[in-house]
Structure formats: structure tokens, C-alpha cells
Amino acid sequence: MNYSDFDSFTGLGNTRLMQARFAQCVGEQTEFGIILIDIDGFIYFNDRYGHTEGDEKLKQIAKLICQNLPDGMDVFRAGGEEFMIIITNLKMAEVILLAMRICKAVNHNFSHLPPLRRFFCMSDLSYVEVNFPLTVSCGVAFYPQHGVDYSTLYRAAEEAALRGGKHLYGGVVGVAMN
């Protein structure tokens, strides 16, 4: 085990290991899925509770993600408040159900926290204030259907979460479209 391949904060694989695993899956020419998990409005959580408490929540969420996966899944900290899972040997529906399970587990575990105030600016410069507890949203994408390189597949998963309603609602699962 090379410790430089792991995030010292969460113990999960880091982006270098994530990209190496991605390349390995592509090299094996197997279809696989990714789940991109993003903590919704995490900046608001840090503003309200402080970075020390935010760091603790990052660790707790990383642990919850791992607890809600079958053994042997590849989980990575993709950076900041994002995590990624690379999933081989499961059908698309199974990957989506897994993302839903993770989303539900994390959202349920933090539902007791007071709601966070989030503000969203609209294209006409009006804004909406939304109050929600700490949640995560997931974007799901599949190789090669939604991308054949790392950045394209990552972007497809990211856009899927946003299209699913992440910005206004949080706690959503979105699936990439062709």
C-alpha cells in the first residue's frame, strides 16, 4: 500500500489513485459506473458551524458512504466536499439504487441538524432562499455511454446531479443523459 495514494484526512483513495483506477477499468474495456457524491451547500455548513465541525462531518460522511456499500467497492475523495465511487460488475439499475441508498443514508443521519439557509440567484437577478438540512446529492454516469475519458465522465456525473435538482433541493440522485 502506498500511503501517498490515500487522503490523509478521510483515509479514502485520493484523486491520483482514483484516476489510476479509472484508467485500469478503461484498459480492461469493461463497462462501469461512477457515483459522484457532493455535499450540498457545504459552504453554508462551514459558515454556520465552523471549519472544525465541517471537517468532522466530512469524515462522518466518508464513513457513512463506505458503510452503505458492498465490500470491495472503490471509494475516493475527489476533492473538497466531493467523493467518487467507481463500480464494476453491477448493472445500471443496481448502481442507481446504490446511489439512492447512499443519498438516503447520509441525508437521514444529518436530518436532525437545524436547516441551513441557502440562497440561489436566478438569471433575472432575483433570488430564492431555501432552508434545508445537510444533504448530499449524487450524479451517476456510465462508461462508455456517457464518456470515454475521465474528465468527460466526471463532468457527466456532475451535470446529472445538477440537472436532478441539486442546486435548489439537495438530496437528489441524477443520472447522466446521452
ABEGO torsion letter per residue (X at the ends): XBAAABBAAAGBBBAAAAAAAAAAAAAAGBBBBBBBBBBBGAAAAAAAAEAAAAAAAAAAAAAAAAAABBBGBBBBBAEEABBBBBBBGBBAAAAAAAAAAAAAAAAAAAAABBBBBBBBBBAAGBBBBBBBBBBBBBBBBBOAAAEABAAAAAAAAAAAAAAAGAAAAEGBBBBBBX
